[in-house]
Amino acid sequence: MSNQSYRSELSEEKIKQILSAISGLTYSQWSNIKSAVDYIYKEKATKTKFDSPSETKTVMTILKL
C-alpha cells in the first residue's frame, strides 16, 4: 500500500496522534508494539468467517476465481 493510500484512510488528526505517540521510541520498542498489534489482528482474523454467499462471491471476484 502506498503512502498516499495510508493518508486517505487516516485523518490528519489521527496521523498527528500516532506520530506523537511513537515519537522517541526505539526500533525495539516499536517492533514490540507492532508485534503485539499484529498478533491481536491475526487472532481476530482467524475467528472471522464468511457467513453469506455474497461474501464468498465477493472474495472469489477479487481473487478472480
SVG drawing of the C-alpha trace seen along z (x, -y; Angstrom):
<svg xmlns="http://www.w3.org/2000/svg" viewBox="-26 -17 42 37">
<polyline fill="none" stroke="black" stroke-width="0.4" points="0.0,0.0 1.4,-3.4 1.9,-6.3 -1.0,-8.1 -3.3,-5.2 -2.4,-5.4 -3.1,-9.2 -6.6,-8.7 -7.5,-6.1 -6.3,-8.2 -7.4,-11.7 -4.7,-14.3 -5.6,-14.4 -5.2,-10.6 -1.8,-10.8 -0.7,-13.5 -1.9,-11.4 0.0,-8.4 3.2,-10.4 3.0,-12.0 2.6,-8.6 5.5,-6.9 7.9,-9.9 11.1,-8.9 10.6,-5.1 13.5,-2.9 13.2,-0.4 13.0,2.4 10.1,0.7 8.3,0.0 8.9,3.6 7.4,5.0 4.3,2.8 3.9,3.7 4.2,7.4 1.5,7.1 -0.9,5.3 -0.3,7.7 -0.9,10.6 -4.3,9.1 -5.4,8.5 -4.4,12.0 -6.2,13.6 -9.4,11.7 -8.9,12.6 -8.7,16.3 -12.2,16.0 -13.7,14.4 -15.9,16.5 -17.8,15.8 -21.4,16.0 -23.2,15.4 -22.9,16.5 -22.5,12.8 -19.3,12.5 -17.9,15.7 -18.8,14.4 -17.0,11.1 -13.8,12.9 -13.9,15.1 -14.4,12.0 -11.4,10.3 -9.3,13.4 -10.7,13.8 -11.7,17.4"/>
</svg>
